[in-house]
Amino acid sequence: MSRQVDLNITKLLAGSGLDGEENDFCDFTIADQNSVTESQGITPTTPSNFKPVLGANVTYVVACVLLNDQNELLMMQEAKESCAGKWYLPAGRMEKDETIVQAATREVLEETGLHCNPDTLLVVETAGGTWFRFVLTGTVTGGELKTPARADKESLQAKWIKNLQEITLRSNDILHLIEKAKLYKQSRPGQNWHNNILPAPIPHIKDLMRLVILIKKRSTNRLHVLLSEKTTLHFPTCEINPAKSVHSTLRRFMVEMFGADVAQHRPLGLLNVEADPSADGCCLTLLVVFRPPMEEVPLIGKCAWHELSQEVEKKLVPLVSSKNSTIELHVVR
């Protein structure tokens, strides 16, 4: 089992995701969450059999932050009536039967006229449990920059912009994403930044959050990871509740496993995203670290701590100490 756990963490760190039976477990379903809500005298608002359907009850958005060698940013001018003339990153809704990467390259081509090759996810944003924006960066590989003469319903034109003060933005919500991409571009491989990680093509019928929860054992100073013991050992996994923020769902799940007085812990960011157009769900693998030692953190759920090999511990320790060593999970609301 030790070898399998180490192998699964190595897979997640490489961005390849988990398939097979590790993919099928859910410890805290929406039905379970609804039971907890009802026990508190509150009527749940989400049906227990909720299933994400793209374009109906969930929205997946992609955005691409592309910088050239002069540190200019690729921007498009909006054609939509509600924001015509304003500028924004190439972005838009994912369509049925396309991957996150395919959606990003399509939006860049439609809105700017350029072909691009996404390198990595930078940020995943969520609003409630039904809106997700996958933000990528990469390189332009060809095409022809859209001029006003080629304006269409997708955009009026596209430009490489040096100074954002020169244009009127549709919304300031992209400033943080642009700053992140600039920092990433300036970084060197292994310099406290995560590896290039693109979504792993693994289908999920539900929207899930898988937790890799780390803690140090004081007596041995060794790193341990939490495993759920329901049916077979696996990383604790819960359904993302469409009616709640992802932080709220995480909090409820941690209380299920550790009790209402759950010790101080911190979600650091995502190791991995799994999504495939053959199903409308996705899985976000979130790295969480406890501040107190294992001896001070009681478990009440059907879980157990598992000591990691020194080899895997060596890979994980830098992730715990560096701000940009995981994909940022930005919870908008």
Number of C-alpha atoms within 10 A of each C-alpha: 8 10 9 11 20 17 14 18 21 17 15 20 20 17 20 19 25 21 15 7 9 14 18 12 20 20 22 20 21 23 16 14 22 19 16 15 14 12 10 9 9 11 11 16 10 15 11 15 9 16 16 20 16 19 13 8 13 18 19 22 21 23 26 30 25 26 22 15 8 9 15 16 21 23 26 28 28 26 19 14 8 9 14 13 19 17 23 22 27 27 24 19 18 24 16 14 14 14 17 29 22 15 23 27 23 21 24 27 20 17 27 28 21 20 19 20 17 22 15 19 27 25 23 21 19 21 18 20 23 22 15 20 21 23 26 26 27 20 16 17 9 12 12 11 18 22 14 11 8 11 17 15 11 18 24 23 23 26 16 17 18 14 10 13 8 8 14 13 21 17 12 10 11 16 12 10 19 18 12 17 22 17 12 17 16 9 12 10 11 10 12 16 19 24 19 16 22 20 22 22 19 21 18 21 17 20 23 22 24 26 25 22 20 25 24 19 17 13 9 7 11 15 23 19 21 20 21 20 15 14 8 11 17 25 25 24 25 25 25 28 24 23 15 16 19 25 18 16 22 21 13 18 22 20 16 19 19 18 16 11 10 16 17 10 15 13 18 21 23 27 27 26 26 26 22 19 19 15 17 22 22 25 27 23 23 24 22 19 18 17 15 15 15 20 11 11 17 13 18 12 17 14 18 15 17 16 19 20 15 12 10 15 17 12 13 19 12 15 20 19 11 14 15 19 21 25 27 21 19 16 15 14 13
